[in-house]
Amino acid sequence: MAHGIENLAVDWLTGNLYWTDSDYKWIMVANKDFSQYKQVYKATDDPDGPPYGLAIHSTKQYLFWSTYKIMGATIKRADLTANE
């Protein structure tokens, strides 16, 4: 399910675990016991590059991540359902 995990973040309100995978170019989420998991972001053709850094603001329900490419980086934000 993962090959290039760079970062992990836990939503302390729900206990969900989020992680970035630069090989698959996605952000995934799993519940406490990993019985359910899903992709919440996929950088298919994102010119900013794959996701690397990851942070969660649990009370405001925001997911922040950084992207990286040779000539720059960006910080992106979505709600915890990945609506940008």
PDB file with one MODEL, atoms N, CA, C and O in Angstrom:
MODEL        1
ATOM      1  N   MET A   1       0.820  -1.192   0.000  1.00  0.00           N
ATOM      2  CA  MET A   1       0.000   0.000   0.000  1.00  0.00           C
ATOM      3  C   MET A   1       0.866   1.259   0.000  1.00  0.00           C
ATOM      4  O   MET A   1       0.351   2.338  -0.291  1.00  0.00           O
ATOM      5  N   ALA A   2       2.143   1.166   0.310  1.00  0.00           N
ATOM      6  CA  ALA A   2       2.999   2.347   0.359  1.00  0.00           C
ATOM      7  C   ALA A   2       4.415   1.982  -0.054  1.00  0.00           C
ATOM      8  O   ALA A   2       4.885   0.873   0.198  1.00  0.00           O
ATOM      9  N   HIS A   3       5.084   2.928  -0.689  1.00  0.00           N
ATOM     10  CA  HIS A   3       6.463   2.700  -1.105  1.00  0.00           C
ATOM     11  C   HIS A   3       7.398   3.844  -0.766  1.00  0.00           C
ATOM     12  O   HIS A   3       8.592   3.623  -0.563  1.00  0.00           O
ATOM     13  N   GLY A   4       6.877   5.070  -0.701  1.00  0.00           N
ATOM     14  CA  GLY A   4       7.738   6.219  -0.471  1.00  0.00           C
ATOM     15  C   GLY A   4       7.197   7.115   0.617  1.00  0.00           C
ATOM     16  O   GLY A   4       7.036   8.316   0.400  1.00  0.00           O
ATOM     17  N   ILE A   5       6.911   6.560   1.791  1.00  0.00           N
ATOM     18  CA  ILE A   5       6.325   7.346   2.874  1.00  0.00           C
ATOM     19  C   ILE A   5       7.336   8.359   3.397  1.00  0.00           C
ATOM     20  O   ILE A   5       8.440   8.000   3.807  1.00  0.00           O
ATOM     21  N   GLU A   6       6.945   9.618   3.377  1.00  0.00           N
ATOM     22  CA  GLU A   6       7.794  10.687   3.902  1.00  0.00           C
ATOM     23  C   GLU A   6       7.307  11.196   5.250  1.00  0.00           C
ATOM     24  O   GLU A   6       8.118  11.481   6.130  1.00  0.00           O
ATOM     25  N   ASN A   7       5.998  11.313   5.424  1.00  0.00           N
ATOM     26  CA  ASN A   7       5.469  11.927   6.640  1.00  0.00           C
ATOM     27  C   ASN A   7       4.201  11.241   7.113  1.00  0.00           C
ATOM     28  O   ASN A   7       3.438  10.678   6.329  1.00  0.00           O
ATOM     29  N   LEU A   8       4.001  11.308   8.425  1.00  0.00           N
ATOM     30  CA  LEU A   8       2.797  10.790   9.078  1.00  0.00           C
ATOM     31  C   LEU A   8       2.210  11.903   9.936  1.00  0.00           C
ATOM     32  O   LEU A   8       2.937  12.733  10.482  1.00  0.00           O
ATOM     33  N   ALA A   9       0.880  11.908  10.049  1.00  0.00           N
ATOM     34  CA  ALA A   9       0.213  12.857  10.945  1.00  0.00           C
ATOM     35  C   ALA A   9      -1.037  12.180  11.488  1.00  0.00           C
ATOM     36  O   ALA A   9      -1.728  11.462  10.766  1.00  0.00           O
ATOM     37  N   VAL A  10      -1.325  12.416  12.777  1.00  0.00           N
ATOM     38  CA  VAL A  10      -2.487  11.818  13.421  1.00  0.00           C
ATOM     39  C   VAL A  10      -3.497  12.910  13.751  1.00  0.00           C
ATOM     40  O   VAL A  10      -3.149  13.944  14.320  1.00  0.00           O
ATOM     41  N   ASP A  11      -4.746  12.665  13.386  1.00  0.00           N
ATOM     42  CA  ASP A  11      -5.846  13.534  13.794  1.00  0.00           C
ATOM     43  C   ASP A  11      -6.248  13.088  15.191  1.00  0.00           C
ATOM     44  O   ASP A  11      -6.897  12.054  15.346  1.00  0.00           O
ATOM     45  N   TRP A  12      -5.873  13.848  16.200  1.00  0.00           N
ATOM     46  CA  TRP A  12      -6.088  13.430  17.587  1.00  0.00           C
ATOM     47  C   TRP A  12      -7.567  13.407  17.967  1.00  0.00           C
ATOM     48  O   TRP A  12      -7.922  12.798  18.976  1.00  0.00           O
ATOM     49  N   LEU A  13      -8.446  14.055  17.185  1.00  0.00           N
ATOM     50  CA  LEU A  13      -9.880  13.993  17.492  1.00  0.00           C
ATOM     51  C   LEU A  13     -10.506  12.680  17.041  1.00  0.00           C
ATOM     52  O   LEU A  13     -11.338  12.110  17.747  1.00  0.00           O
ATOM     53  N   THR A  14     -10.107  12.203  15.871  1.00  0.00           N
ATOM     54  CA  THR A  14     -10.688  10.968  15.326  1.00  0.00           C
ATOM     55  C   THR A  14      -9.787   9.754  15.492  1.00  0.00           C
ATOM     56  O   THR A  14     -10.260   8.618  15.459  1.00  0.00           O
ATOM     57  N   GLY A  15      -8.488   9.991  15.673  1.00  0.00           N
ATOM     58  CA  GLY A  15      -7.528   8.903  15.731  1.00  0.00           C
ATOM     59  C   GLY A  15      -7.085   8.429  14.356  1.00  0.00           C
ATOM     60  O   GLY A  15      -6.321   7.468  14.260  1.00  0.00           O
ATOM     61  N   ASN A  16      -7.541   9.075  13.294  1.00  0.00           N
ATOM     62  CA  ASN A  16      -7.151   8.687  11.943  1.00  0.00           C
ATOM     63  C   ASN A  16      -5.691   9.048  11.689  1.00  0.00           C
ATOM     64  O   ASN A  16      -5.194  10.065  12.173  1.00  0.00           O
ATOM     65  N   LEU A  17      -5.020   8.204  10.926  1.00  0.00           N
ATOM     66  CA  LEU A  17      -3.626   8.405  10.559  1.00  0.00           C
ATOM     67  C   LEU A  17      -3.553   8.791   9.088  1.00  0.00           C
ATOM     68  O   LEU A  17      -4.143   8.124   8.238  1.00  0.00           O
ATOM     69  N   TYR A  18      -2.832   9.864   8.788  1.00  0.00           N
ATOM     70  CA  TYR A  18      -2.622  10.325   7.414  1.00  0.00           C
ATOM     71  C   TYR A  18      -1.154  10.160   7.086  1.00  0.00           C
ATOM     72  O   TYR A  18      -0.300  10.319   7.959  1.00  0.00           O
ATOM     73  N   TRP A  19      -0.847   9.840   5.829  1.00  0.00           N
ATOM     74  CA  TRP A  19       0.553   9.754   5.415  1.00  0.00           C
ATOM     75  C   TRP A  19       0.700  10.154   3.955  1.00  0.00           C
ATOM     76  O   TRP A  19      -0.219  10.004   3.149  1.00  0.00           O
ATOM     77  N   THR A  20       1.900  10.676   3.634  1.00  0.00           N
ATOM     78  CA  THR A  20       2.224  11.026   2.252  1.00  0.00           C
ATOM     79  C   THR A  20       3.100   9.930   1.660  1.00  0.00           C
ATOM     80  O   THR A  20       3.911   9.314   2.351  1.00  0.00           O
ATOM     81  N   ASP A  21       2.917   9.706   0.375  1.00  0.00           N
ATOM     82  CA  ASP A  21       3.712   8.724  -0.352  1.00  0.00           C
ATOM     83  C   ASP A  21       4.115   9.357  -1.682  1.00  0.00           C
ATOM     84  O   ASP A  21       3.284   9.510  -2.578  1.00  0.00           O
ATOM     85  N   SER A  22       5.389   9.724  -1.809  1.00  0.00           N
ATOM     86  CA  SER A  22       5.830  10.415  -3.020  1.00  0.00           C
ATOM     87  C   SER A  22       5.969   9.482  -4.217  1.00  0.00           C
ATOM     88  O   SER A  22       5.939   9.948  -5.356  1.00  0.00           O
ATOM     89  N   ASP A  23       6.119   8.193  -3.996  1.00  0.00           N
ATOM     90  CA  ASP A  23       6.173   7.255  -5.123  1.00  0.00           C
ATOM     91  C   ASP A  23       4.801   7.132  -5.789  1.00  0.00           C
ATOM     92  O   ASP A  23       4.692   7.199  -7.013  1.00  0.00           O
ATOM     93  N   TYR A  24       3.760   6.954  -4.982  1.00  0.00           N
ATOM     94  CA  TYR A  24       2.403   6.876  -5.530  1.00  0.00           C
ATOM     95  C   TYR A  24       1.783   8.250  -5.738  1.00  0.00           C
ATOM     96  O   TYR A  24       0.730   8.366  -6.364  1.00  0.00           O
ATOM     97  N   LYS A  25       2.427   9.292  -5.219  1.00  0.00           N
ATOM     98  CA  LYS A  25       1.976  10.675  -5.351  1.00  0.00           C
ATOM     99  C   LYS A  25       0.592  10.881  -4.739  1.00  0.00           C
ATOM    100  O   LYS A  25      -0.282  11.500  -5.345  1.00  0.00           O
ATOM    101  N   TRP A  26       0.406  10.352  -3.525  1.00  0.00           N
ATOM    102  CA  TRP A  26      -0.891  10.495  -2.881  1.00  0.00           C
ATOM    103  C   TRP A  26      -0.766  10.735  -1.394  1.00  0.00           C
ATOM    104  O   TRP A  26       0.300  10.577  -0.799  1.00  0.00           O
ATOM    105  N   ILE A  27      -1.900  11.126  -0.803  1.00  0.00           N
ATOM    106  CA  ILE A  27      -2.048  11.194   0.641  1.00  0.00           C
ATOM    107  C   ILE A  27      -3.137  10.199   0.988  1.00  0.00           C
ATOM    108  O   ILE A  27      -4.216  10.207   0.395  1.00  0.00           O
ATOM    109  N   MET A  28      -2.845   9.344   1.951  1.00  0.00           N
ATOM    110  CA  MET A  28      -3.784   8.309   2.375  1.00  0.00           C
ATOM    111  C   MET A  28      -4.228   8.568   3.809  1.00  0.00           C
ATOM    112  O   MET A  28      -3.559   9.278   4.560  1.00  0.00           O
ATOM    113  N   VAL A  29      -5.369   7.983   4.180  1.00  0.00           N
ATOM    114  CA  VAL A  29      -5.855   8.042   5.553  1.00  0.00           C
ATOM    115  C   VAL A  29      -6.330   6.648   5.939  1.00  0.00           C
ATOM    116  O   VAL A  29      -6.871   5.912   5.113  1.00  0.00           O
ATOM    117  N   ALA A  30      -6.121   6.296   7.198  1.00  0.00           N
ATOM    118  CA  ALA A  30      -6.599   5.008   7.729  1.00  0.00           C
ATOM    119  C   ALA A  30      -7.169   5.248   9.120  1.00  0.00           C
ATOM    120  O   ALA A  30      -6.748   6.157   9.836  1.00  0.00           O
ATOM    121  N   ASN A  31      -8.139   4.411   9.485  1.00  0.00           N
ATOM    122  CA  ASN A  31      -8.687   4.506  10.843  1.00  0.00           C
ATOM    123  C   ASN A  31      -7.721   3.855  11.829  1.00  0.00           C
ATOM    124  O   ASN A  31      -6.657   3.372  11.442  1.00  0.00           O
ATOM    125  N   LYS A  32      -8.102   3.845  13.102  1.00  0.00           N
ATOM    126  CA  LYS A  32      -7.189   3.418  14.170  1.00  0.00           C
ATOM    127  C   LYS A  32      -6.605   2.031  13.978  1.00  0.00           C
ATOM    128  O   LYS A  32      -5.425   1.814  14.254  1.00  0.00           O
ATOM    129  N   ASP A  33      -7.412   1.090  13.509  1.00  0.00           N
ATOM    130  CA  ASP A  33      -6.916  -0.283  13.380  1.00  0.00           C
ATOM    131  C   ASP A  33      -6.606  -0.684  11.926  1.00  0.00           C
ATOM    132  O   ASP A  33      -6.388  -1.862  11.639  1.00  0.00           O
ATOM    133  N   PHE A  34      -6.586   0.283  11.026  1.00  0.00           N
ATOM    134  CA  PHE A  34      -6.300   0.061   9.605  1.00  0.00           C
ATOM    135  C   PHE A  34      -7.297  -0.870   8.927  1.00  0.00           C
ATOM    136  O   PHE A  34      -6.988  -1.458   7.890  1.00  0.00           O
ATOM    137  N   SER A  35      -8.486  -1.010   9.499  1.00  0.00           N
ATOM    138  CA  SER A  35      -9.495  -1.838   8.849  1.00  0.00           C
ATOM    139  C   SER A  35     -10.134  -1.100   7.676  1.00  0.00           C
ATOM    140  O   SER A  35     -10.720  -1.726   6.793  1.00  0.00           O
ATOM    141  N   GLN A  36     -10.023   0.225   7.665  1.00  0.00           N
ATOM    142  CA  GLN A  36     -10.514   1.039   6.547  1.00  0.00           C
ATOM    143  C   GLN A  36      -9.461   2.072   6.207  1.00  0.00           C
ATOM    144  O   GLN A  36      -8.863   2.680   7.094  1.00  0.00           O
ATOM    145  N   TYR A  37      -9.241   2.265   4.930  1.00  0.00           N
ATOM    146  CA  TYR A  37      -8.302   3.274   4.474  1.00  0.00           C
ATOM    147  C   TYR A  37      -8.721   3.743   3.094  1.00  0.00           C
ATOM    148  O   TYR A  37      -9.408   3.030   2.363  1.00  0.00           O
ATOM    149  N   LYS A  38      -8.296   4.959   2.744  1.00  0.00           N
ATOM    150  CA  LYS A  38      -8.608   5.473   1.414  1.00  0.00           C
ATOM    151  C   LYS A  38      -7.632   6.573   1.040  1.00  0.00           C
ATOM    152  O   LYS A  38      -6.958   7.155   1.890  1.00  0.00           O
ATOM    153  N   GLN A  39      -7.580   6.832  -0.226  1.00  0.00           N
ATOM    154  CA  GLN A  39      -6.776   7.915  -0.776  1.00  0.00           C
ATOM    155  C   GLN A  39      -7.581   9.204  -0.643  1.00  0.00           C
ATOM    156  O   GLN A  39      -8.754   9.237  -1.016  1.00  0.00           O
ATOM    157  N   VAL A  40      -6.971  10.264  -0.119  1.00  0.00           N
ATOM    158  CA  VAL A  40      -7.679  11.535  -0.004  1.00  0.00           C
ATOM    159  C   VAL A  40      -7.131  12.594  -0.956  1.00  0.00           C
ATOM    160  O   VAL A  40      -7.767  13.629  -1.158  1.00  0.00           O
ATOM    161  N   TYR A  41      -5.965  12.349  -1.539  1.00  0.00           N
ATOM    162  CA  TYR A  41      -5.390  13.286  -2.502  1.00  0.00           C
ATOM    163  C   TYR A  41      -4.464  12.523  -3.417  1.00  0.00           C
ATOM    164  O   TYR A  41      -3.680  11.687  -2.969  1.00  0.00           O
ATOM    165  N   LYS A  42      -4.557  12.812  -4.712  1.00  0.00           N
ATOM    166  CA  LYS A  42      -3.676  12.192  -5.702  1.00  0.00           C
ATOM    167  C   LYS A  42      -3.146  13.275  -6.621  1.00  0.00           C
ATOM    168  O   LYS A  42      -3.926  13.987  -7.254  1.00  0.00           O
ATOM    169  N   ALA A  43      -1.829  13.408  -6.701  1.00  0.00           N
ATOM    170  CA  ALA A  43      -1.190  14.419  -7.538  1.00  0.00           C
ATOM    171  C   ALA A  43      -0.896  13.839  -8.913  1.00  0.00           C
ATOM    172  O   ALA A  43       0.264  13.737  -9.310  1.00  0.00           O
ATOM    173  N   THR A  44      -1.933  13.461  -9.638  1.00  0.00           N
ATOM    174  CA  THR A  44      -1.764  12.803 -10.925  1.00  0.00           C
ATOM    175  C   THR A  44      -0.958  13.653 -11.896  1.00  0.00           C
ATOM    176  O   THR A  44       0.085  13.216 -12.383  1.00  0.00           O
ATOM    177  N   ASP A  45      -1.420  14.835 -12.177  1.00  0.00           N
ATOM    178  CA  ASP A  45      -0.718  15.729 -13.097  1.00  0.00           C
ATOM    179  C   ASP A  45      -0.428  17.065 -12.435  1.00  0.00           C
ATOM    180  O   ASP A  45      -0.409  18.098 -13.105  1.00  0.00           O
ATOM    181  N   ASP A  46      -0.206  17.057 -11.148  1.00  0.00           N
ATOM    182  CA  ASP A  46       0.040  18.296 -10.412  1.00  0.00           C
ATOM    183  C   ASP A  46       1.396  18.857 -10.816  1.00  0.00           C
ATOM    184  O   ASP A  46       2.415  18.198 -10.609  1.00  0.00           O
ATOM    185  N   PRO A  47       1.435  20.063 -11.388  1.00  0.00           N
ATOM    186  CA  PRO A  47       2.719  20.640 -11.790  1.00  0.00           C
ATOM    187  C   PRO A  47       3.617  20.987 -10.601  1.00  0.00           C
ATOM    188  O   PRO A  47       4.813  21.218 -10.778  1.00  0.00           O
ATOM    189  N   ASP A  48       3.054  21.025  -9.397  1.00  0.00           N
ATOM    190  CA  ASP A  48       3.850  21.351  -8.209  1.00  0.00           C
ATOM    191  C   ASP A  48       4.597  20.144  -7.662  1.00  0.00           C
ATOM    192  O   ASP A  48       5.455  20.298  -6.794  1.00  0.00           O
ATOM    193  N   GLY A  49       4.294  18.965  -8.142  1.00  0.00           N
ATOM    194  CA  GLY A  49       4.993  17.768  -7.694  1.00  0.00           C
ATOM    195  C   GLY A  49       4.208  16.972  -6.660  1.00  0.00           C
ATOM    196  O   GLY A  49       3.100  17.354  -6.285  1.00  0.00           O
ATOM    197  N   PRO A  50       4.785  15.866  -6.200  1.00  0.00           N
ATOM    198  CA  PRO A  50       4.099  14.986  -5.251  1.00  0.00           C
ATOM    199  C   PRO A  50       4.083  15.567  -3.832  1.00  0.00           C
ATOM    200  O   PRO A  50       4.879  16.451  -3.516  1.00  0.00           O
ATOM    201  N   PRO A  51       3.176  15.071  -2.976  1.00  0.00           N
ATOM    202  CA  PRO A  51       3.122  15.556  -1.597  1.00  0.00           C
ATOM    203  C   PRO A  51       4.280  15.016  -0.764  1.00  0.00           C
ATOM    204  O   PRO A  51       4.675  13.860  -0.914  1.00  0.00           O
ATOM    205  N   TYR A  52       4.819  15.856   0.114  1.00  0.00           N
ATOM    206  CA  TYR A  52       5.885  15.448   1.035  1.00  0.00           C
ATOM    207  C   TYR A  52       5.502  15.752   2.471  1.00  0.00           C
ATOM    208  O   TYR A  52       5.077  14.859   3.205  1.00  0.00           O
ATOM    209  N   GLY A  53       5.648  17.014   2.882  1.00  0.00           N
ATOM    210  CA  GLY A  53       5.328  17.385   4.263  1.00  0.00           C
ATOM    211  C   GLY A  53       3.840  17.276   4.537  1.00  0.00           C
ATOM    212  O   GLY A  53       3.028  17.360   3.615  1.00  0.00           O
ATOM    213  N   LEU A  54       3.475  17.087   5.806  1.00  0.00           N
ATOM    214  CA  LEU A  54       2.068  16.874   6.152  1.00  0.00           C
ATOM    215  C   LEU A  54       1.808  17.392   7.559  1.00  0.00           C
ATOM    216  O   LEU A  54       2.604  17.171   8.471  1.00  0.00           O
ATOM    217  N   ALA A  55       0.678  18.088   7.726  1.00  0.00           N
ATOM    218  CA  ALA A  55       0.260  18.564   9.042  1.00  0.00           C
ATOM    219  C   ALA A  55      -1.259  18.600   9.086  1.00  0.00           C
ATOM    220  O   ALA A  55      -1.918  18.771   8.061  1.00  0.00           O
ATOM    221  N   ILE A  56      -1.806  18.437  10.286  1.00  0.00           N
ATOM    222  CA  ILE A  56      -3.261  18.445  10.471  1.00  0.00           C
ATOM    223  C   ILE A  56      -3.617  19.459  11.546  1.00  0.00           C
ATOM    224  O   ILE A  56      -2.976  19.530  12.594  1.00  0.00           O
ATOM    225  N   HIS A  57      -4.650  20.241  11.266  1.00  0.00           N
ATOM    226  CA  HIS A  57      -5.242  21.105  12.287  1.00  0.00           C
ATOM    227  C   HIS A  57      -6.556  20.420  12.658  1.00  0.00           C
ATOM    228  O   HIS A  57      -7.567  20.600  11.979  1.00  0.00           O
ATOM    229  N   SER A  58      -6.540  19.637  13.735  1.00  0.00           N
ATOM    230  CA  SER A  58      -7.674  18.783  14.088  1.00  0.00           C
ATOM    231  C   SER A  58      -8.939  19.557  14.416  1.00  0.00           C
ATOM    232  O   SER A  58     -10.025  19.158  13.997  1.00  0.00           O
ATOM    233  N   THR A  59      -8.829  20.651  15.152  1.00  0.00           N
ATOM    234  CA  THR A  59     -10.040  21.361  15.564  1.00  0.00           C
ATOM    235  C   THR A  59     -10.693  22.118  14.419  1.00  0.00           C
ATOM    236  O   THR A  59     -11.915  22.262  14.393  1.00  0.00           O
ATOM    237  N   LYS A  60      -9.898  22.604  13.472  1.00  0.00           N
ATOM    238  CA  LYS A  60     -10.478  23.288  12.309  1.00  0.00           C
ATOM    239  C   LYS A  60     -10.675  22.349  11.130  1.00  0.00           C
ATOM    240  O   LYS A  60     -11.209  22.747  10.095  1.00  0.00           O
ATOM    241  N   GLN A  61     -10.242  21.099  11.287  1.00  0.00           N
ATOM    242  CA  GLN A  61     -10.430  20.062  10.275  1.00  0.00           C
ATOM    243  C   GLN A  61      -9.745  20.389   8.947  1.00  0.00           C
ATOM    244  O   GLN A  61     -10.344  20.245   7.881  1.00  0.00           O
ATOM    245  N   TYR A  62      -8.481  20.832   9.020  1.00  0.00           N
ATOM    246  CA  TYR A  62      -7.700  21.116   7.825  1.00  0.00           C
ATOM    247  C   TYR A  62      -6.508  20.185   7.718  1.00  0.00           C
ATOM    248  O   TYR A  62      -5.900  19.791   8.713  1.00  0.00           O
ATOM    249  N   LEU A  63      -6.198  19.852   6.487  1.00  0.00           N
ATOM    250  CA  LEU A  63      -5.030  19.062   6.137  1.00  0.00           C
ATOM    251  C   LEU A  63      -4.106  19.978   5.339  1.00  0.00           C
ATOM    252  O   LEU A  63      -4.538  20.579   4.356  1.00  0.00           O
ATOM    253  N   PHE A  64      -2.866  20.091   5.739  1.00  0.00           N
ATOM    254  CA  PHE A  64      -1.867  20.896   5.033  1.00  0.00           C
ATOM    255  C   PHE A  64      -0.772  19.963   4.543  1.00  0.00           C
ATOM    256  O   PHE A  64      -0.392  19.022   5.241  1.00  0.00           O
ATOM    257  N   TRP A  65      -0.265  20.222   3.344  1.00  0.00           N
ATOM    258  CA  TRP A  65       0.867  19.440   2.860  1.00  0.00           C
ATOM    259  C   TRP A  65       1.731  20.314   1.959  1.00  0.00           C
ATOM    260  O   TRP A  65       1.275  21.304   1.386  1.00  0.00           O
ATOM    261  N   SER A  66       2.961  19.923   1.859  1.00  0.00           N
ATOM    262  CA  SER A  66       3.873  20.618   0.959  1.00  0.00           C
ATOM    263  C   SER A  66       4.158  19.728  -0.237  1.00  0.00           C
ATOM    264  O   SER A  66       4.108  18.501  -0.155  1.00  0.00           O
ATOM    265  N   THR A  67       4.457  20.381  -1.344  1.00  0.00           N
ATOM    266  CA  THR A  67       4.879  19.665  -2.542  1.00  0.00           C
ATOM    267  C   THR A  67       6.302  20.105  -2.846  1.00  0.00           C
ATOM    268  O   THR A  67       6.759  21.142  -2.365  1.00  0.00           O
ATOM    269  N   TYR A  68       6.984  19.324  -3.635  1.00  0.00           N
ATOM    270  CA  TYR A  68       8.368  19.651  -3.949  1.00  0.00           C
ATOM    271  C   TYR A  68       8.652  19.312  -5.401  1.00  0.00           C
ATOM    272  O   TYR A  68       8.270  18.255  -5.903  1.00  0.00           O
ATOM    273  N   LYS A  69       9.321  20.223  -6.048  1.00  0.00           N
ATOM    274  CA  LYS A  69       9.898  19.960  -7.362  1.00  0.00           C
ATOM    275  C   LYS A  69      11.235  20.690  -7.419  1.00  0.00           C
ATOM    276  O   LYS A  69      11.535  21.494  -6.537  1.00  0.00           O
ATOM    277  N   ILE A  70      12.014  20.430  -8.409  1.00  0.00           N
ATOM    278  CA  ILE A  70      13.370  20.955  -8.485  1.00  0.00           C
ATOM    279  C   ILE A  70      13.410  22.480  -8.356  1.00  0.00           C
ATOM    280  O   ILE A  70      14.274  23.010  -7.658  1.00  0.00           O
ATOM    281  N   MET A  71      12.507  23.182  -9.003  1.00  0.00           N
ATOM    282  CA  MET A  71      12.554  24.648  -9.008  1.00  0.00           C
ATOM    283  C   MET A  71      11.518  25.281  -8.078  1.00  0.00           C
ATOM    284  O   MET A  71      11.011  26.360  -8.387  1.00  0.00           O
ATOM    285  N   GLY A  72      11.190  24.650  -6.958  1.00  0.00           N
ATOM    286  CA  GLY A  72      10.280  25.298  -6.020  1.00  0.00           C
ATOM    287  C   GLY A  72       9.396  24.334  -5.275  1.00  0.00           C
ATOM    288  O   GLY A  72       9.347  23.139  -5.567  1.00  0.00           O
ATOM    289  N   ALA A  73       8.697  24.888  -4.300  1.00  0.00           N
ATOM    290  CA  ALA A  73       7.791  24.096  -3.480  1.00  0.00           C
ATOM    291  C   ALA A  73       6.543  24.925  -3.204  1.00  0.00           C
ATOM    292  O   ALA A  73       6.567  26.151  -3.316  1.00  0.00           O
ATOM    293  N   THR A  74       5.462  24.257  -2.845  1.00  0.00           N
ATOM    294  CA  THR A  74       4.225  24.939  -2.489  1.00  0.00           C
ATOM    295  C   THR A  74       3.658  24.308  -1.233  1.00  0.00           C
ATOM    296  O   THR A  74       4.001  23.181  -0.878  1.00  0.00           O
ATOM    297  N   ILE A  75       2.786  25.046  -0.565  1.00  0.00           N
ATOM    298  CA  ILE A  75       2.017  24.514   0.557  1.00  0.00           C
ATOM    299  C   ILE A  75       0.560  24.550   0.146  1.00  0.00           C
ATOM    300  O   ILE A  75       0.066  25.571  -0.332  1.00  0.00           O
ATOM    301  N   LYS A  76      -0.129  23.431   0.333  1.00  0.00           N
ATOM    302  CA  LYS A  76      -1.531  23.316  -0.057  1.00  0.00           C
ATOM    303  C   LYS A  76      -2.385  23.007   1.170  1.00  0.00           C
ATOM    304  O   LYS A  76      -1.894  22.523   2.190  1.00  0.00           O
ATOM    305  N   ARG A  77      -3.679  23.303   1.038  1.00  0.00           N
ATOM    306  CA  ARG A  77      -4.601  23.069   2.154  1.00  0.00           C
ATOM    307  C   ARG A  77      -5.896  22.476   1.608  1.00  0.00           C
ATOM    308  O   ARG A  77      -6.352  22.824   0.519  1.00  0.00           O
ATOM    309  N   ALA A  78      -6.470  21.579   2.389  1.00  0.00           N
ATOM    310  CA  ALA A  78      -7.783  21.005   2.081  1.00  0.00           C
ATOM    311  C   ALA A  78      -8.461  20.698   3.403  1.00  0.00           C
ATOM    312  O   ALA A  78      -7.804  20.603   4.439  1.00  0.00           O
ATOM    313  N   ASP A  79      -9.800  20.541   3.362  1.00  0.00           N
ATOM    314  CA  ASP A  79     -10.434  20.069   4.596  1.00  0.00           C
ATOM    315  C   ASP A  79     -10.121  18.581   4.715  1.00  0.00           C
ATOM    316  O   ASP A  79      -9.579  17.996   3.776  1.00  0.00           O
ATOM    317  N   LEU A  80     -10.441  17.967   5.822  1.00  0.00           N
ATOM    318  CA  LEU A  80     -10.013  16.577   6.042  1.00  0.00           C
ATOM    319  C   LEU A  80     -10.702  15.573   5.133  1.00  0.00           C
ATOM    320  O   LEU A  80     -10.403  14.381   5.198  1.00  0.00           O
ATOM    321  N   THR A  81     -11.621  16.032   4.285  1.00  0.00           N
ATOM    322  CA  THR A  81     -12.171  15.163   3.247  1.00  0.00           C
ATOM    323  C   THR A  81     -11.499  15.455   1.913  1.00  0.00           C
ATOM    324  O   THR A  81     -11.911  14.941   0.873  1.00  0.00           O
ATOM    325  N   ALA A  82     -10.446  16.296   1.954  1.00  0.00           N
ATOM    326  CA  ALA A  82      -9.605  16.643   0.799  1.00  0.00           C
ATOM    327  C   ALA A  82     -10.299  17.558  -0.187  1.00  0.00           C
ATOM    328  O   ALA A  82      -9.944  17.549  -1.366  1.00  0.00           O
ATOM    329  N   ASN A  83     -11.271  18.346   0.239  1.00  0.00           N
ATOM    330  CA  ASN A  83     -11.851  19.372  -0.613  1.00  0.00           C
ATOM    331  C   ASN A  83     -10.972  20.608  -0.533  1.00  0.00           C
ATOM    332  O   ASN A  83     -10.920  21.282   0.496  1.00  0.00           O
ATOM    333  N   GLU A  84     -10.276  20.900  -1.638  1.00  0.00           N
ATOM    334  CA  GLU A  84      -9.322  22.017  -1.640  1.00  0.00           C
ATOM    335  C   GLU A  84     -10.036  23.351  -1.697  1.00  0.00           C
ATOM    336  O   GLU A  84      -9.388  24.398  -1.706  1.00  0.00           O
TER     337      GLU A  84
ENDMDL
END
